[in-house]
């Protein structure tokens, strides 16, 4: 899957990554969290 992000998003992500984490880890976790949230809401 290819996704486009607003300019500056990768820099923002890089600024909050923890040691050993990469952008893919952060995006995967964010998507999983959003899916769980929406599933709870029944959407």
C-alpha positions as CSV (number, residue, x, y, z in Angstrom):
1,X,0.0,0.0,0.0
2,X,1.2,3.4,-0.9
3,X,0.1,6.4,1.1
4,X,0.8,10.1,0.6
5,X,1.4,12.3,3.6
6,X,1.4,16.1,4.0
7,X,4.8,17.8,3.6
8,X,6.7,17.7,6.8
9,X,5.0,14.6,8.2
10,X,8.1,12.4,7.9
11,X,10.1,14.9,9.8
12,X,7.5,15.1,12.5
13,X,7.4,11.3,12.8
14,X,11.2,11.1,12.9
15,X,11.2,13.6,15.8
16,X,9.1,11.4,18.0
17,X,10.4,7.9,17.3
18,X,11.9,6.0,20.1
19,X,15.2,4.1,19.9
20,X,15.0,1.1,17.6
21,X,11.6,2.2,16.2
22,X,11.1,3.2,12.6
23,X,8.4,5.1,10.8
24,X,6.6,1.8,9.7
25,X,6.3,0.8,13.4
26,X,4.7,4.2,14.3
27,X,2.3,4.2,11.3
28,X,1.3,0.5,11.9
29,X,0.5,1.3,15.6
30,X,-1.4,4.4,14.7
31,X,-3.6,2.6,12.2
32,X,-4.3,-0.3,14.6
33,X,-5.2,2.2,17.4
34,X,-7.6,4.1,15.0
35,X,-9.2,0.9,13.8
36,X,-9.9,-0.2,17.4
37,X,-11.3,3.2,18.2
38,X,-13.7,3.1,15.2
39,X,-14.7,-0.5,15.9
40,X,-15.7,0.5,19.5
41,X,-17.8,3.3,18.1
42,X,-19.5,0.9,15.6
43,X,-18.2,2.7,12.5
